[in-house]
Amino acid sequence: MLWENIRLALKDMMASKLRTLLSLLGIVIGVASVIAILTLGESATKSITQSIVEGGLEMVTIFPNRSEKASTEFTEDFGEKLMANVKELKTVLPVNSSSATLRNGQNTTSASISGVLSTYADILDYKVASGAFFSLTDNLTSRQVVALGSTIAENLFPDGNAVGQYVSIQRNQAKSYLVVAVMESKDASFNLSFNNGIFIPYNTYAQRFIKPANVGSYVVRIADGADPLVVSDQISAYLDSLVGSDAYNLFSPASLAEMAEQITGTFSTFLSAIAAISLLVGGIGIMNIMLVSVAERTKEIGVRKAMGASPNTIRGQFITEAVVLTFTGGFIGIALGTLLSWLVTDLVDWHLHISYGSFLFAAGFSTLVGVFFGWYPAMKASKLDPIEALNYE
């Protein structure tokens, strides 16, 4: 009986193509909107999270604020104290930064200059393109050596071969620094500039470049396998008890990734709820079309009843017809929504992440719409008096 009802539904749909098209339109638009919104929301979330992950979820940056408490606690020894009180930390690196002008012959450029320890490149997975990053000895002896970011190296040495040559770094006065390394290109990572930066030994910065009042920032590397969010919260709790929440700012990519996921998820859900309204509107349209169909086929219903068709049989036929309509519209909508999602993600250069859950949601919801809005026309058809139906004009 079910397959017979489906066959009759498809036959009626093909016999009234324009009516079928109008019936499907609302469902197609609604389902396509839901699919596109959920898929684009998922793609946006994954793409944003991926960019944050590439920056390193295991990294936390602490920025001391200017205060008496901060100047007392945020010293060069702070890293050891932090690691003693917060478990699952791999290392804590002090960093001092400022801006400077660099010159090589007629080539001049501005750069961010950072005084860092010799382990900085390894801890941040910052690769050397040529030469070698400065050593512990270079730091202990405060040598005037420098590692150049890729963009700075190109600006100052357009012909290449920067390693072994000297650059002039000017702050209050110009000083010559030996180039010991040119670094590979690396995207900026949440307050950490690489390509447009240069790096000198930490002690060289403090003794020969500029004497900072206190450490400018700390780059914290969380131990492998630890939960970055949990460890970030532990760091915040320790700092709050040590100096108070007003004495520092903490930046955690893991927290940012979680926040981005929550925001895009909430936004997608909200938009999907709005898009689902169009499914209800499409359902109302199907109900209206089905009522017209019942009126047009009154004599047919009368003949079937006169031949012994039960009210349940008539009702099942029209409910099946409504479900077939909405299911067909849902299938087309899924295909259209997926195509639209692919076009948009390709345009904005996101990775497409198909939300398969949205397929089930859209198909299930459209089927429920068909049952819900097909029920009344089906009930009306099943209650027709066969004699009146046969005499219907």
N, C-alpha and C positions, 0 to 999 in steps of 0.2 A: 504493500500500500504506500509506503514512504517513497519508494522509487517512482511509483506511478504519479504521486503528487508532485515530485520534483520534475518529472517529465512534462506534466501538464503546466507547471509553473514556467519552465523554460519555453514551452510552446507559446504560452500567452505573452511572455516577454518579447519573443521574436515577432509575434503578430502585431504588437503595438510598440514599435521601436522608439518613437518619440516620447510616448508616455513612460516607457522604461528608462530612457535617458534622463528625463526630468526627475524621475523617482531616484535614480542613482546619484544624481549630481550632488545633493546635500550630503549623502553618506560618503561619497568619494572625497569631497572637499574636507569633511570633518576628519575622516581617517587619515588622509594625507597630511593634514595639519598636525594631528597628534603624533604621527610617525616622524615627521620632519622635526618637530619641536623637541621630542624626546631624544632623537638621534643626534641632532645638532647640540643639544644640551650635554649629552654624553660625550660627544666629540670635543666640545669646548672644554669640558672638565678634564678629560684625559690629556688634551693637548697642553692646557695650562699646567696641569700637574706634572706632565713629562718635562716641560721646560724648567720647572722648579726642581725636579728630581735631578736633571742634568747639572743644575747648579750645586747639588749636593745637599740632600736632606739631613746628612749627618753633621752639617756645619752649623754652628751657632756663633753669632757675633755679639759681643758686649761693648757698648759705647758708654763710658763714664760721662756723667754730667759734671759741670763745674759746681763744686760745693766743697766745704771743708771736710765733710765725711768722705767724699769721693777721693780727694787728694791724699787723704791719710791711708785709705785702704787699697786704692787702685795703683799699686806700685809694680815694679818688676817681679816682686815675689808673690804677687797675687795668684799667678797660675798654679804654683805649688800648693797654696792654701786652698784654692778651689778644687783641685784634684784630690786633696786629702779629705774634703768634706762632701764631695759629690762623686759617687761611684760611677763606673762605666764611662769614664772620660779617657780618651786616648792621649790627648795633649792639649795644652793651652799656649797659644803663641801671642806674645805682645807685638803690636804693630803701631808705628808712628807714621803719620802721613801728612803731606802738605803739597803745595804746587811749586813748580820750578820751571825755569827756562833753560833749555839745552841748546848747545851750539856745536856744530862740526863744520868748520870752514864757513861757507856762506849759507849753510843749511841751519835753520833755527826752528824750534818747535817748543810748545808748552806741554808739560806732562805732570802727572801725579807721581810724586816720589814717595816711596815707602821704605822705612827702615825695618827690616825683618831679620829673623834668625835664619841660619843656614839650612834649616830643615823645612822652611816655608814651602818651597816648590814641591818637595816630596809629599808633604802632608796634604796639600791642595791638589795633588795630581796635575801639577803645572809642568809640562814637558819642555825640555831644552831643545831648540832647533839646531844650534851650533854652539860650541864652547862648552863650558861647565858652570853651573851655578856656584856662587862663592862658597867657601868652606868655613868650618868652625874657626880655623886659624885666622882667616880673613876678618872674621867678626871680632875675635879676641884682640887682634892687633890693630883694629880700626882702620883697615886698609881702604884706600879710596878706589874701590872697584864697583862696577855697576852691571846689572843684568837688564837688558832692554826688552820692553814689550815689542811685539811684532810690528805694530803700526809705527811706533817711535823709531825703530830700526830702519824701516823703509823711508821715513821722512829724513832722517839724518844721514843715512848711507844708502841712497837710491841704487848704487852700483853693487851693493852687498859687501861682504868681507868686513863686517863691523868688529868682529872679535879680534882683539889685539891692538885696536886703535883707541884713541882717547876722545872723550867728549867733555865739553865744558859745561858744568852745572852751576847756574848762577842763582843765588838767593840774595844775600847782602853783598857778596863778592863772588867772583867766578873762581871755580876750582876745577882742576882736571881729574877725571876719573877714567880708569882703564876699563874698557869693555871686556868682560870675561864670558858673557853669554848673551845670546839672542834667543828669546823664548818663542815657542810655537804659538800660533793664534789660539786664543781661548775666549769664549764669550764672557762678557761681564756677568758676574754672579752675585746679585743682591748685595750692593754696597762694596763689592770687590772688583776693582777695575784691573784688567790684565793687559790688553793690547795697547792701551794708551798710557800705561804706567811704566815706571822704572823702579828697580829694587836695589838698595844698597844695604850693607851690613847694619844690623841694629845699633851696634856701638858706634859705628862711623856716623850714623845719623845723629846720635845724641851728642857726640863729642866734636864732630867736624862740620856738621851741617846746621843743626839748630837744637838747642837744649830744651826739650819739652818740660812743662811743669809737672805733668804726670802722663802716664801711658795713654795714647789716643784711643786704642781699641784692643780687644782681645779676640782672636779667632780660636774657637773651641772646636775640637774634633771629637765627636762622640765615638765610643768604641764600636767596633763591628758587631752586629747582632743585637745591639741595644735598641730600644724603642726611642726614636728621636723626640717624640712628643712627651713621653714620661720623663726623660732626662732633662729636656728643656724646662719642664715644670719644676724639677728638683733644683736646677740652677737658679730659677727665679725665686723659689722659696728660700734658698740659701742667701741670695743677694738681698732679698727683702729683710731678712733677719740681721744681715751684716751692716748694710748701709741705708736700708729703706728704699721703697719703690721709686722715690723721686731722684735718687742719686745715679740712676743708670737707665739706659734703654737696651733692650735685648731683642735681637732679630733672629728668628728661627724659621728657615724655609719650610720645615715640617709643619709648623703652625700655619704658615701662609698657605701651604698646599691643602691642609684640612679646611681652612676658611674658604678657599676658592671652591673646593668641592661642595661645601655646604651651601654657598651662595648660588652657584650654578644649578645645584640640585633643586633648591627651593624655587628658583626662578623658572626652571623647566617644568616643575610640577604645577606652578601657578598658571603658566601659559597653556599647559596641557588641559587644565581644568576649563580654561576659557575655550580652547579648541573643541573640547568635548561637547560644549553647548551647541556647536554646529551639527554634531551628531544627533542631538535631540531635535533640532530644527529639521534635519533631514528625516528623522523618524516621523515627525508630524506630517511632512510632505508625503511620505509613504502611506501614512494612514489615510490622507485625503485621496491619494491615487487609488488606494484599495477600496475606499468607499465608492468611488466612481466606477471601479471595476465590478463591484458587487451590483451596482445599479445597471451597468451595461449587460451583465450576464445573468440577470434575474430569471429569464426564461430558461437558460441552461441549467440554473440551479433547480428550477421547478421540474424540468425533465428528469434530472438525476434523482430528485426526491421521489418523483412519481415511479421511478424504476427501482426504488427501494434503498436509496442512499440514506444513511442515518445522519442526524445532525453532527455527530462526531466526525463522520467522514467529510462532510462539507466544511466543517470548522478546520479540520486538519489540512484540507486542500488550501484554504486561504492563508492559514498561518504559515504553511510550508512556502507558499508563494512569497509572502512577506519576508521570511527568513532567507530565501534564495536571493531575493532582491538585495537585501542588506549585506548578505555574505559576498555576493558578487561585487557590490560597491566597496566592501571592505577590502577585498583582494586587489581591486584596481587601485584603491587608495593607498594600500601598502606599497604597491609597485611605484606609484607616483610619488609618494612621500620619500621612498628610498632614493629614487632618481633625483629629486629635489635636494635631498641631503648631500648626495654625492657631488652635485654641481656646486653647492654652497661651500662645502669643505674644500673642494678643489680650488675654488676662487680665493678663499681666505688662507689657503695653505695649512689646513688642519689635517690631522690623520682621521680618516673616517672610522668611527667606532659604532657599528650597528647595534642598536638597542633591541635585541630580540624579544625582550620582555614587552616592548611596546607593540610588537606584532601580535602577541597573544592578547594583550589588553585591547587593541583595536578590533581584532577579529571577534573576541568574546563580547565586547561592548556593542559592536554593530549587530551581532546576532541577537543579543538581548533587546536591542532597539526594535529589531524586526518582530520578535515575539510580542513585546509590549504593545507596539503600535499596530501590529497586525491582529491583535486579539479582538478588538472591538468590531472591525469590519467582518472578521471571521464569525463572531458571535451573531452579528446581524444577518449574515448569509445563512447560518445554520438554523435560524429561527423563522425564516420565510415560510409562509404557507404555500404548499405546492400548487394549489388551485389558483391562488392569487398570482403566484409567480408565473404560471403558464398563461394567464390572461393579461400579464403586464405588457404595456405598450411603451 
